[in-house]
Amino acid sequence: MAAGDVVITSDTVLNGLRLMTGTLVLDGGNPTPITLTSFMSSVLFGIVNMDGTAAPGVDPNYVTSNVSGTTLNVYAWKVNASGNATLIASTDNTRLVDWFAVGVQPAARV
């Protein structure tokens, strides 16, 4: 996978809600967008987590998310400097992140 790549690993519709999971590679731009316009009319919420079994390094060491319309934005953070734990935007473009999004299933087109 290359920087910015998004992969959908599951896609389920349940009672008008669409539940999707997948992975993405950070693109270094902070945020790295997951655009779900083709699948949902709006994203209600999302959860992100760094993939892997090893402890995270200095860059990135934390990920957060924010919803904007039909996009789940993934933000990666790193420490400012050795001995300074203030978080700043990461520029990492290799870290794999798992994501989960729940949104409104678009109305069927006639």
DAZIHU-V324314 format. One record per residue. D_FIRST is the distance of its C-alpha to the first C-alpha in Angstrom with 2 decimals. Layout:
# DAZIHU-V324314
d_first=D_FIRST
d_first=D_FIRST
This chain:
# DAZIHU-V324314
d_first=0.00
d_first=3.79
d_first=6.89
d_first=8.42
d_first=6.14
d_first=8.54
d_first=9.00
d_first=12.72
d_first=13.90
d_first=17.60
d_first=19.97
d_first=23.70
d_first=26.75
d_first=29.69
d_first=32.91
d_first=31.47
d_first=28.54
d_first=24.92
d_first=22.87
d_first=19.10
d_first=16.47
d_first=12.74
d_first=9.86
d_first=8.28
d_first=7.00
d_first=10.30
d_first=11.06
d_first=14.15
d_first=16.55
d_first=17.88
d_first=17.79
d_first=14.30
d_first=15.49
d_first=14.78
d_first=17.09
d_first=18.82
d_first=21.65
d_first=21.23
d_first=21.71
d_first=24.13
d_first=27.15
d_first=26.60
d_first=24.52
d_first=27.04
d_first=25.02
d_first=21.69
d_first=20.73
d_first=17.79
d_first=17.28
d_first=15.24
d_first=13.62
d_first=15.02
d_first=18.45
d_first=19.30
d_first=21.16
d_first=19.32
d_first=20.18
d_first=21.89
d_first=18.91
d_first=17.89
d_first=20.45
d_first=20.65
d_first=18.95
d_first=21.01
d_first=20.80
d_first=23.10
d_first=23.68
d_first=24.74
d_first=25.84
d_first=22.97
d_first=20.26
d_first=19.10
d_first=18.51
d_first=16.81
d_first=18.62
d_first=17.81
d_first=20.87
d_first=22.08
d_first=25.64
d_first=27.66
d_first=28.92
d_first=30.14
d_first=33.01
d_first=32.12
d_first=30.21
d_first=30.10
d_first=26.62
d_first=25.14
d_first=21.97
d_first=18.95
d_first=17.04
d_first=14.12
d_first=10.73
d_first=8.80
d_first=10.32
d_first=9.03
d_first=11.72
d_first=13.36
d_first=15.48
d_first=18.58
d_first=20.49
d_first=23.94
d_first=25.43
d_first=28.21
d_first=27.87
d_first=28.91
d_first=32.32
d_first=32.52
d_first=33.32
d_first=36.57
